[in-house]
């Protein structure tokens, strides 16, 4: 019971911060939308990682870290090849959106690792992040869609369901490693 209160408290605190930032974002056409998207893209992985750590899911924390690292590596590699101008003209690194990629990677991690439990909150935050990036004139919709796809793909590769098991069986002359993952 105590664990669920901590998780709920963390989500409520993030939502209060988001609503406060969103109110400002609605009053400003670009600057605060940028702040909102940053709060979301940083806050969601922090809350997800904290929740995994809180329940003692060290493998989950590693999976989240690997998902986020892989997402950023792929995004940055694409940005270095494609030099696409941002809608506000502030740079040539519009495609794909790192904010959207991180947000969707986090949502997909929660979805896979915990069988969808709480994932709706993270997907909603990811969609709002993408919307905020477009409203902040930092990205086009195609940038956020591509970033989201990369995040979802990387978490799909890096995240195992919590019920997956790796077993080592000693054999004559070696060891057999078995990875069991339930059918979805």
LOFIDREN-229123 format. One record per residue (C-alpha): residue in one letter; residue number from 1; x, y, z. Coordinates in pm, whole numbers, always signed. Layout:
N
@aa->a	i->NUM	east->X	north->Y	up->Z .
...
END
This chain:
184
@aa->x	i->1	east->+0	north->+0	up->+0 .
@aa->x	i->2	east->+280	north->+241	up->+89 .
@aa->x	i->3	east->+454	north->+179	up->-245 .
@aa->x	i->4	east->+145	north->+274	up->-444 .
@aa->x	i->5	east->+110	north->+597	up->-242 .
@aa->x	i->6	east->+467	north->+697	up->-329 .
@aa->x	i->7	east->+407	north->+624	up->-697 .
@aa->x	i->8	east->+77	north->+812	up->-694 .
@aa->x	i->9	east->+239	north->+1103	up->-509 .
@aa->x	i->10	east->+516	north->+1127	up->-768 .
@aa->x	i->11	east->+262	north->+1128	up->-1052 .
@aa->x	i->12	east->+44	north->+1387	up->-878 .
@aa->x	i->13	east->+347	north->+1611	up->-816 .
@aa->x	i->14	east->+444	north->+1585	up->-1183 .
@aa->x	i->15	east->+88	north->+1662	up->-1290 .
@aa->x	i->16	east->+74	north->+1972	up->-1065 .
@aa->x	i->17	east->+402	north->+2094	up->-1214 .
@aa->x	i->18	east->+272	north->+2024	up->-1563 .
@aa->x	i->19	east->-58	north->+2203	up->-1507 .
@aa->x	i->20	east->+122	north->+2508	up->-1370 .
@aa->x	i->21	east->+358	north->+2512	up->-1664 .
@aa->x	i->22	east->+73	north->+2446	up->-1909 .
@aa->x	i->23	east->-120	north->+2746	up->-1777 .
@aa->x	i->24	east->+182	north->+2963	up->-1853 .
@aa->x	i->25	east->+226	north->+2795	up->-2190 .
@aa->x	i->26	east->-128	north->+2882	up->-2290 .
@aa->x	i->27	east->-57	north->+3247	up->-2209 .
@aa->x	i->28	east->+260	north->+3252	up->-2420 .
@aa->x	i->29	east->+265	north->+3130	up->-2777 .
@aa->x	i->30	east->+616	north->+2984	up->-2788 .
@aa->x	i->31	east->+852	north->+3023	up->-2490 .
@aa->x	i->32	east->+647	north->+2846	up->-2227 .
@aa->x	i->33	east->+541	north->+2568	up->-2465 .
@aa->x	i->34	east->+913	north->+2498	up->-2490 .
@aa->x	i->35	east->+939	north->+2487	up->-2108 .
@aa->x	i->36	east->+638	north->+2256	up->-2085 .
@aa->x	i->37	east->+787	north->+2011	up->-2334 .
@aa->x	i->38	east->+1114	north->+2009	up->-2142 .
@aa->x	i->39	east->+937	north->+1946	up->-1809 .
@aa->x	i->40	east->+749	north->+1657	up->-1969 .
@aa->x	i->41	east->+1045	north->+1500	up->-2149 .
@aa->x	i->42	east->+1264	north->+1517	up->-1838 .
@aa->x	i->43	east->+994	north->+1452	up->-1579 .
@aa->x	i->44	east->+844	north->+1139	up->-1734 .
@aa->x	i->45	east->+1169	north->+935	up->-1743 .
@aa->x	i->46	east->+1260	north->+1056	up->-1394 .
@aa->x	i->47	east->+923	north->+942	up->-1254 .
@aa->x	i->48	east->+939	north->+611	up->-1445 .
@aa->x	i->49	east->+1294	north->+544	up->-1331 .
@aa->x	i->50	east->+1209	north->+638	up->-973 .
@aa->x	i->51	east->+910	north->+404	up->-975 .
@aa->x	i->52	east->+1122	north->+117	up->-1109 .
@aa->x	i->53	east->+1392	north->+184	up->-851 .
@aa->x	i->54	east->+1135	north->+217	up->-570 .
@aa->x	i->55	east->+998	north->-132	up->-632 .
@aa->x	i->56	east->+1348	north->-279	up->-655 .
@aa->x	i->57	east->+1335	north->-342	up->-1029 .
@aa->x	i->58	east->+1705	north->-291	up->-1104 .
@aa->x	i->59	east->+1675	north->-467	up->-1441 .
@aa->x	i->60	east->+1393	north->-228	up->-1531 .
@aa->x	i->61	east->+1609	north->+74	up->-1442 .
@aa->x	i->62	east->+1881	north->-66	up->-1670 .
@aa->x	i->63	east->+1627	north->-126	up->-1949 .
@aa->x	i->64	east->+1501	north->+233	up->-1920 .
@aa->x	i->65	east->+1855	north->+370	up->-1927 .
@aa->x	i->66	east->+1943	north->+160	up->-2231 .
@aa->x	i->67	east->+1620	north->+265	up->-2405 .
@aa->x	i->68	east->+1687	north->+634	up->-2347 .
@aa->x	i->69	east->+2055	north->+610	up->-2439 .
@aa->x	i->70	east->+1978	north->+421	up->-2761 .
@aa->x	i->71	east->+1704	north->+668	up->-2847 .
@aa->x	i->72	east->+1936	north->+967	up->-2809 .
@aa->x	i->73	east->+2216	north->+801	up->-3006 .
@aa->x	i->74	east->+1985	north->+723	up->-3301 .
@aa->x	i->75	east->+1823	north->+1069	up->-3288 .
@aa->x	i->76	east->+2155	north->+1251	up->-3280 .
@aa->x	i->77	east->+2296	north->+1036	up->-3561 .
@aa->x	i->78	east->+2000	north->+1129	up->-3780 .
@aa->x	i->79	east->+2028	north->+1498	up->-3685 .
@aa->x	i->80	east->+2395	north->+1493	up->-3787 .
@aa->x	i->81	east->+2308	north->+1354	up->-4129 .
@aa->x	i->82	east->+1993	north->+1559	up->-4197 .
@aa->x	i->83	east->+2034	north->+1927	up->-4132 .
@aa->x	i->84	east->+1674	north->+2040	up->-4130 .
@aa->x	i->85	east->+1590	north->+2396	up->-4027 .
@aa->x	i->86	east->+1363	north->+2447	up->-3725 .
@aa->x	i->87	east->+1032	north->+2629	up->-3784 .
@aa->x	i->88	east->+1154	north->+2930	up->-3583 .
@aa->x	i->89	east->+1484	north->+2933	up->-3775 .
@aa->x	i->90	east->+1692	north->+2880	up->-3459 .
@aa->x	i->91	east->+1896	north->+2588	up->-3587 .
@aa->x	i->92	east->+1941	north->+2305	up->-3835 .
@aa->x	i->93	east->+1852	north->+2022	up->-3600 .
@aa->x	i->94	east->+1477	north->+1997	up->-3632 .
@aa->x	i->95	east->+1447	north->+1636	up->-3751 .
@aa->x	i->96	east->+1377	north->+1422	up->-3545 .
@aa->x	i->97	east->+1253	north->+1558	up->-3211 .
@aa->x	i->98	east->+1458	north->+1440	up->-2912 .
@aa->x	i->99	east->+1186	north->+1556	up->-2670 .
@aa->x	i->100	east->+922	north->+1343	up->-2843 .
@aa->x	i->101	east->+1161	north->+1049	up->-2876 .
@aa->x	i->102	east->+1247	north->+1045	up->-2505 .
@aa->x	i->103	east->+882	north->+1087	up->-2404 .
@aa->x	i->104	east->+760	north->+802	up->-2625 .
@aa->x	i->105	east->+1055	north->+581	up->-2528 .
@aa->x	i->106	east->+956	north->+625	up->-2164 .
@aa->x	i->107	east->+590	north->+548	up->-2235 .
@aa->x	i->108	east->+678	north->+235	up->-2430 .
@aa->x	i->109	east->+918	north->+123	up->-2157 .
@aa->x	i->110	east->+640	north->+145	up->-1896 .
@aa->x	i->111	east->+398	north->-27	up->-2134 .
@aa->x	i->112	east->+631	north->-322	up->-2202 .
@aa->x	i->113	east->+792	north->-359	up->-1861 .
@aa->x	i->114	east->+477	north->-336	up->-1652 .
@aa->x	i->115	east->+220	north->-476	up->-1896 .
@aa->x	i->116	east->+57	north->-140	up->-1962 .
@aa->x	i->117	east->+3	north->-51	up->-1596 .
@aa->x	i->118	east->+21	north->+330	up->-1585 .
@aa->x	i->119	east->+133	north->+358	up->-1946 .
@aa->x	i->120	east->-167	north->+572	up->-2045 .
@aa->x	i->121	east->-34	north->+857	up->-1830 .
@aa->x	i->122	east->+306	north->+838	up->-2002 .
@aa->x	i->123	east->+158	north->+816	up->-2353 .
@aa->x	i->124	east->-59	north->+1121	up->-2276 .
@aa->x	i->125	east->+252	north->+1307	up->-2159 .
@aa->x	i->126	east->+434	north->+1203	up->-2478 .
@aa->x	i->127	east->+153	north->+1330	up->-2701 .
@aa->x	i->128	east->+142	north->+1657	up->-2506 .
@aa->x	i->129	east->+520	north->+1686	up->-2539 .
@aa->x	i->130	east->+492	north->+1650	up->-2916 .
@aa->x	i->131	east->+211	north->+1907	up->-2932 .
@aa->x	i->132	east->+413	north->+2148	up->-2718 .
@aa->x	i->133	east->+721	north->+2112	up->-2943 .
@aa->x	i->134	east->+513	north->+2210	up->-3245 .
@aa->x	i->135	east->+347	north->+2499	up->-3057 .
@aa->x	i->136	east->+693	north->+2620	up->-2943 .
@aa->x	i->137	east->+791	north->+2630	up->-3311 .
@aa->x	i->138	east->+1085	north->+2401	up->-3243 .
@aa->x	i->139	east->+960	north->+2116	up->-3463 .
@aa->x	i->140	east->+723	north->+2023	up->-3740 .
@aa->x	i->141	east->+473	north->+1742	up->-3684 .
@aa->x	i->142	east->+685	north->+1505	up->-3893 .
@aa->x	i->143	east->+977	north->+1566	up->-3656 .
@aa->x	i->144	east->+774	north->+1466	up->-3351 .
@aa->x	i->145	east->+622	north->+1166	up->-3526 .
@aa->x	i->146	east->+966	north->+1042	up->-3634 .
@aa->x	i->147	east->+1108	north->+1104	up->-3286 .
@aa->x	i->148	east->+816	north->+919	up->-3128 .
@aa->x	i->149	east->+867	north->+626	up->-3363 .
@aa->x	i->150	east->+1237	north->+607	up->-3280 .
@aa->x	i->151	east->+1162	north->+615	up->-2906 .
@aa->x	i->152	east->+901	north->+342	up->-2936 .
@aa->x	i->153	east->+1133	north->+128	up->-3149 .
@aa->x	i->154	east->+1433	north->+167	up->-2919 .
@aa->x	i->155	east->+1232	north->+82	up->-2606 .
@aa->x	i->156	east->+1086	north->-216	up->-2789 .
@aa->x	i->157	east->+1438	north->-343	up->-2852 .
@aa->x	i->158	east->+1586	north->-259	up->-2510 .
@aa->x	i->159	east->+1301	north->-345	up->-2272 .
@aa->x	i->160	east->+1206	north->-689	up->-2149 .
@aa->x	i->161	east->+873	north->-752	up->-1976 .
@aa->x	i->162	east->+916	north->-786	up->-1600 .
@aa->x	i->163	east->+799	north->-1145	up->-1630 .
@aa->x	i->164	east->+1085	north->-1235	up->-1869 .
@aa->x	i->165	east->+1340	north->-1471	up->-1716 .
@aa->x	i->166	east->+1700	north->-1549	up->-1802 .
@aa->x	i->167	east->+1827	north->-1883	up->-1676 .
@aa->x	i->168	east->+2170	north->-2045	up->-1681 .
@aa->x	i->169	east->+2182	north->-2423	up->-1689 .
@aa->x	i->170	east->+2514	north->-2601	up->-1637 .
@aa->x	i->171	east->+2589	north->-2856	up->-1907 .
@aa->x	i->172	east->+2875	north->-3095	up->-1965 .
@aa->x	i->173	east->+3136	north->-2877	up->-2131 .
@aa->x	i->174	east->+2956	north->-2544	up->-2088 .
@aa->x	i->175	east->+2651	north->-2347	up->-1987 .
@aa->x	i->176	east->+2318	north->-2305	up->-2166 .
@aa->x	i->177	east->+2154	north->-1964	up->-2140 .
@aa->x	i->178	east->+1777	north->-1957	up->-2182 .
@aa->x	i->179	east->+1563	north->-1648	up->-2217 .
@aa->x	i->180	east->+1191	north->-1697	up->-2150 .
@aa->x	i->181	east->+947	north->-1428	up->-2244 .
@aa->x	i->182	east->+569	north->-1475	up->-2223 .
@aa->x	i->183	east->+371	north->-1448	up->-2544 .
@aa->x	i->184	east->+179	north->-1123	up->-2560 .
END
